[in-house]
């Protein structure tokens, strides 16, 4: 059973998409999304890119990859993870930090 589906479902629901709306947004059938979310199948890499775009989430979050770099503090890890979870605020934060569109 694949665990990625539960994370897709969590982010889909956080973003306010019904399963049907999400399926339409990524060009897949409702059945396909349902199978992912139930852990029966998983999306391929190309579809993962589309999922991340539509849900405005990093692939690391969908795949549940943890930050492991030794040169980042615990506080910095928390900031990065909070930033990733708050898609609505990312543009404002980027502007505040002077990161521009290529951040």
Secondary structure as UniProt FT lines:
FT   HELIX           4..14
FT   TURN            15..16
FT   HELIX           19..26
FT   HELIX           30..37
FT   TURN            38..39
FT   HELIX           45..55
FT   HELIX           59..63
FT   TURN            70..71
FT   HELIX           74..85
FT   HELIX           87..97
FT   TURN            101..102
//
